[in-house]
Amino acid sequence: MVYSIYVFLDDRNRPYYVGKTNNMKRRRKEHLEEIAKGNKLPKYNAVRKYRSYGVAFKMRRIRTTKSESKAYRLERYYIKKYRKMGYKLFNCTHGGPDELPLKINNPKRIRSKGIKLPLKKKSKKFKKLKRRKQNGR
């Protein structure tokens, strides 16, 4: 069986979703059905937004492989690559079957260069305790 990694493209051929399938024709049909049903996932909202501007739905294959595990790795690779390149992707996970969902709609986390997770700030009390421990008190 051949697995494909595909992207949704906007009017400027910028990717905004990366996916994996073993049947491109069937998967395209499934996506179009979900769009028509009114599914509220971010990727489908983006497609409806682009369609309202007169942009046709474009789904393109970018890579194929014969191994499903390699297909999952490639999906994760392309999601990471496109985010690093600054594209805003509407994927709800980092890719693969066992990934936890991302919080993609929090505006504090979305930057022009993709998603950037905030650093945890440590309290003054924690810093004092850490210094005392390092000084041997």
Buried (B, 14 or more C-beta within 10 A) or exposed (E): EEBBBBBBBBEEEBBBBBBBBEEBEEBBEEBBEBBEEEBEBBBBBBBBEBEEEEBEBBBEEEBEBEEEEBBBBBBBBBBBEBBEEEBBBBBBBBBBEEBEEBEBEEEEBBEEEBBEEEEEEEEEEEEEEEEEEEEEE
